[in-house]
Amino acid sequence: MEILPGISVNKKVRFGKPVISGTRVPVDLVLGKLAGGMSYEEVMSEYGITRKNILAVLNYAAKTLSHEEIKAVC
C-alpha cells in the first residue's frame, strides 16, 4: 500500500517498515546513509535507486516529523 507518493508499506516486506515503492529499500536506511555523509549519487549507486526515490524518502520524513508532538520536560 502506497502511503505517500513513492513510499509503500507491506507487512510482508521488511516487516511492514516504510520502503521505497517497488523495492525493499527501507526509508530509514536511506535517511541514515544521507545523515552519515553519503552523497545522493553514492546512495543511488549503492542501492539502485533514483534521485526521485531519495526525494520521496525526504518528503516522507518531513511529513512524518511535521506531525510529531514534542513536550518539554523541565
Backbone as a ProteinNet text record, in pm:
[ID]
protein_1_A
[PRIMARY]
MEILPGISVNKKVRFGKPVISGTRVPVDLVLGKLAGGMSYEEVMSEYGITRKNILAVLNYAAKTLSHEEIKAVC
[TERTIARY]
83.9	0	89.1	65.2	143	86.4	170.8	125.6	154.4	249.7	282	340.1	340.4	399.3	542.5	564.2	697.1	733.1	645.2	673.3	558.6	595	494.5	521.1	415.8	428.3	353.4	410.6	350.2	404.9	317	363.6	453.6	451.2	536.4	672	690.8	817	878.9	996.2	1070.9	987.5	905.6	825.5	730.5	687.4	592.6	653.5	785.9	851.1	832.1	827.5	816.7	939.1	913.2	1019.2	990.9	1091.8	1073.7	988.2	879.1	786.8	859	822.5	881.8	1017.3	1063	1191.8	1175	1283.8	1288.4	1380.7	1407.1	1498.2	1420.5	1451.9	1378.4	1411.7	1310.5	1325	1432.9	1430.4	1526.3	1669.8	1690.9	1825.7	1878.4	1795.5	1836.7	1864.1	1775.4	1796.3	1925.2	1950.3	2072.3	2197.5	2194.9	2311.2	2337	2229.4	2245.1	2295	2238.6	2281.8	2426.6	2471.8	2609	2709.9	2660.3	2752	2759.9	2687.6	2689.2	2618.3	2665.1	2600.9	2481.8	2395.5	2283.6	2337.1	2441.9	2495.9	2545.8	2610.8	2660.1	2544.9	2441.4	2325.3	2254.3	2239.1	2173	2249.3	2379.5	2462.9	2459.5	2470.2	2475	2345.8	2230.8	2101.3	2016.3	2068.6	1995.3	1866.2	1871.8	1754.6	1784.6	1681.6	1695.6	1689.5	1722.7	1709.9	1564.9	1471.3	1328.3	1294.2	1352.3	1330.6	1381.7	1499.4	1556.7	1468.7	1418.7	1330.7	1200.4	1150.8	1031.2	1059.5	1179.1	1219.5	1223.5	1284.6	1293.9	1155.7	1068	931.6	858.8	873.5	811.4	861.3	991	1048.3	995.9	990	941.9	796.1	714.1	571.5	551.7	629.6	619.2	658.5	768.3	813.6	719.8	650.2	560.4	441.7	413.3	302.4	348.9	478.9	533.3	507.9	468.3	446.8	560.9	623.6	732.5	682.1	701.9	661.7	787.1	806.3	923.4	908.8	1016.2	1017.9	1116.9	1070.5	1158.7	1188.9
-117.4	0	124.7	212.5	336.3	436.3	482.4	576	721.1	741.2	870.8	838.9	934.1	904.8	851.2	730.5	670.9	592.3	591.2	521	424.5	298.6	194.6	118.8	55.1	-38.3	-166	-276.4	-408.3	-497	-557.7	-636.4	-752.4	-789.1	-898.1	-849.8	-718.9	-661.3	-582	-626.2	-556.6	-534.9	-635	-632.7	-513.7	-462.7	-352.4	-214.5	-206.3	-75.2	-2.7	130.5	205.1	182.1	153.5	131.2	214.4	229	293	199.5	251.8	170.1	92	-35.7	-121	-177.9	-150.1	-200.6	-257.9	-306.7	-349.3	-256	-137.5	-42	41	24.2	97.4	246.6	324.7	469.6	504	437.9	472.3	443.4	344.4	313.8	428.8	475.5	585.8	711.1	743.1	860.3	848.2	730.7	708.1	725.7	675.7	689.4	835.5	909	1051.8	1127	1097	1162.7	1129	1011.1	969	1029.1	1106.5	1176.1	1124.8	1017.5	970	1072.2	1086.4	1176.2	1105	1182.8	1123.1	1019.2	1056.5	967.9	836.1	843.2	721.4	632.2	691.6	614.5	553.4	631.4	581	461.9	472.3	364.1	241.2	262.5	152.7	71.2	138.6	71.7	64	111.3	100.9	182.4	300.9	387.6	516.2	598.2	721.8	844.4	957.7	1084.7	1106.4	1071	1083.2	999	879.5	794.6	862.8	922.4	990.8	1108.1	1181.4	1293.3	1245.5	1128.9	1070.3	1034.7	981.8	949.5	1075.5	1181.1	1306.9	1368.3	1357.6	1407.1	1329.3	1197.4	1114.8	1155.7	1173.2	1212.1	1348.4	1443.2	1577.3	1573.9	1500.1	1491.9	1419.4	1316.6	1242.4	1331.3	1403.3	1491.8	1609.8	1652.6	1766.7	1733.4	1605.6	1562.8	1523.1	1525.3	1485	1592.9	1549.5	1643.2	1626.1	1737.2	1738.3	1806.6	1741.8	1801.1	1823.8	1949.7	1986.1	1930.7	1872.8	1821.3	1905.5	1970.5	2057.8	1995.7
0	0	0	-94.4	-101.2	-0.8	91	194.2	157.3	72.6	12.1	-124.6	-216	-346.3	-333.4	-383.1	-382	-257.6	-156.6	-31.5	-2.5	26	49.1	177.2	227.3	338.2	302	344.3	322.5	432.7	511.1	624.3	582.2	454.7	405.1	354.1	351.6	304.5	418.9	461.8	568.1	693.9	726.1	849.8	857.4	742.7	739.6	753.4	751.1	758.4	624.9	627.5	501.6	412.8	286.7	188.3	64.5	-19	-148.2	-232.9	-287.9	-366	-474.9	-486.6	-588.8	-550.9	-428.6	-381.7	-241.6	-186.3	-47.2	32.9	-21.9	41.4	143.5	274	377.7	380.2	413.3	425.1	527.1	643.8	749	708.2	623.4	574.8	489.8	397.3	309.3	391.4	484.8	570.5	649.9	703.5	780.7	697.3	574.8	486.7	451.9	423.6	393.7	516.2	631.8	756.3	789.1	747.9	773.1	677.4	579.5	490.6	348.7	316.8	177.9	89.4	-31.4	-127.2	-191	-254.9	-328.2	-426.9	-498.6	-601.3	-542	-426.5	-361.1	-316.9	-260.6	-216.1	-336.7	-443	-563.8	-621.3	-626.5	-679.5	-589.7	-461	-363.3	-359.9	-371.7	-353.2	-479.5	-591.3	-718	-719	-658.8	-654.8	-729.8	-746.1	-822.8	-732.2	-789.1	-716.1	-674.4	-761.5	-730.4	-606.8	-595.8	-477.9	-351.4	-359.2	-242.8	-201.9	-298.8	-266.9	-203.7	-244.5	-182.3	-37.1	-9.8	127.2	211.9	160.2	234.5	257.4	159	173.4	283.4	283.4	387.2	525.2	539.7	668.7	713.4	622.4	656.2	699.5	627.3	662.4	794.4	819.8	945.5	1061.9	1048	1155.6	1178.2	1075	1090.6	1180.9	1199.7	1285.8	1425.2	1447.7	1576.5	1681	1799.7	1910.3	2010.4	2043.7	2140.7	2268.1	2379.9	2506	2589.6	2627.1	2706.5	2848.3	2897.3	3033.8	3112.1	3216.9	3295.1	3428.1
[MASK]
++++++++++++++++++++++++++++++++++++++++++++++++++++++++++++++++++++++++++

